Amino acid sequence: NWCFPPGRRVQSSKLGPTPPRLLTEEEFQLQGEVETRKALAELRSFCQSPEFSAWTTVSRIQSPKRFADFVGGACHVTPNEVSAHEREFGLESLSIDEELFEEDDDDDDEEEENISDSSGG
């Protein structure tokens, strides 16, 4: 407390903590990709370590060969999974979602017209 002048201490307590800066869409995507790659590398490293019980793990998973390929450095998703993800969450799905929401808005307008007509108008 003796290092800071009293006025400075009061000013900082009045302002409160500054809220964190929100990420842009591009920053969010980039952070997701970087963190995913880092986590997958950590997982591969752990799976190759002596502490890892390979036999126990392999006996519990559906596709032991795919898992072994992943640990050896192969991609964690198949091309089919990438395609399915693109169909569901890619740009194509955004336009479909917009169309669905536009249809919902039109339905709401019709419902409002029907309500006003039936209320004696």
C-alpha positions in Angstrom: 0.0 0.0 0.0 2.9 2.4 0.7 4.1 2.1 -2.9 0.9 3.6 -4.5 -0.5 7.0 -3.9 -3.9 7.0 -2.2 -5.7 8.6 -5.2 -4.5 5.9 -7.5 -5.9 3.2 -5.3 -9.3 4.8 -5.1 -9.5 5.4 -8.8 -8.8 1.8 -9.7 -11.4 0.5 -7.2 -14.1 2.8 -8.7 -13.5 1.7 -12.3 -13.6 -2.0 -11.4 -12.1 -4.8 -13.6 -12.0 -4.2 -17.3 -14.1 -6.7 -19.3 -12.1 -9.0 -21.5 -12.0 -8.1 -25.2 -14.3 -10.4 -27.3 -12.7 -12.3 -30.1 -13.6 -11.7 -33.7 -14.9 -14.6 -35.7 -11.5 -15.1 -37.4 -9.7 -15.0 -34.1 -12.1 -17.5 -32.6 -11.6 -19.9 -35.5 -7.8 -19.5 -35.4 -7.7 -20.1 -31.6 -9.9 -23.2 -32.0 -7.6 -24.6 -34.7 -4.4 -23.8 -32.7 -5.8 -25.2 -29.4 -7.1 -28.4 -31.2 -3.7 -29.1 -32.8 -2.0 -28.5 -29.4 -4.4 -30.8 -27.6 -4.1 -33.5 -30.2 -0.3 -33.4 -30.0 -0.5 -33.7 -26.2 -2.8 -36.7 -26.6 -0.5 -38.4 -29.1 2.4 -37.8 -26.8 0.6 -39.2 -23.8 -0.5 -42.3 -25.8 3.1 -42.9 -26.7 4.4 -42.6 -23.2 5.2 -45.5 -20.8 2.4 -44.5 -18.4 -0.3 -45.2 -21.1 -2.0 -48.6 -21.0 -2.4 -49.3 -24.7 -3.9 -52.7 -24.3 -6.6 -51.5 -21.9 -7.5 -48.6 -24.2 -7.5 -50.7 -27.4 -9.8 -53.3 -25.8 -12.3 -50.6 -25.2 -12.5 -48.7 -28.5 -14.4 -49.6 -31.6 -11.6 -49.0 -34.2 -8.2 -50.0 -32.8 -6.5 -49.6 -36.2 -7.8 -46.0 -36.6 -6.6 -45.2 -33.1 -3.1 -46.7 -33.8 -3.0 -44.6 -37.0 -3.8 -41.5 -35.1 -1.1 -42.2 -32.5 1.3 -42.7 -35.3 0.5 -39.3 -36.7 -2.5 -39.8 -39.0 -5.4 -37.3 -39.1 -8.0 -37.6 -36.3 -10.9 -37.3 -38.7 -11.7 -39.1 -42.0 -12.5 -37.3 -45.3 -16.1 -38.6 -44.9 -16.3 -37.0 -41.5 -15.0 -33.7 -42.8 -17.6 -33.8 -45.6 -20.4 -34.5 -43.2 -19.2 -31.7 -40.9 -19.1 -29.3 -43.9 -22.6 -30.2 -44.9 -23.9 -29.8 -41.4 -21.9 -26.8 -40.2 -20.3 -25.2 -43.3 -21.5 -22.3 -45.5 -24.2 -24.5 -47.1 -25.9 -24.9 -43.7 -25.8 -21.2 -43.1 -27.9 -20.4 -46.2 -30.3 -23.2 -45.3 -30.7 -21.8 -41.8 -31.4 -18.4 -43.2 -34.1 -19.8 -45.4 -35.7 -21.6 -42.5 -35.7 -18.4 -40.4 -37.2 -16.4 -43.2 -40.0 -19.0 -43.5 -40.6 -18.8 -39.8 -40.9 -15.0 -40.0 -43.5 -15.3 -42.8 -45.5 -17.8 -40.7 -45.5 -15.4 -37.8 -46.8 -12.6 -40.1 -49.7 -14.8 -41.3 -50.5 -15.8 -37.7 -50.7 -12.1 -36.7 -53.0 -11.4 -39.6 -55.3 -14.3 -38.6 -55.4 -13.0 -35.0 -56.3 -9.5 -36.0 -59.0 -10.8 -38.4 -60.6 -13.0 -35.8 -60.6 -10.3 -33.1 -63.4 -8.4 -34.9 -61.3 -6.3 -37.3 
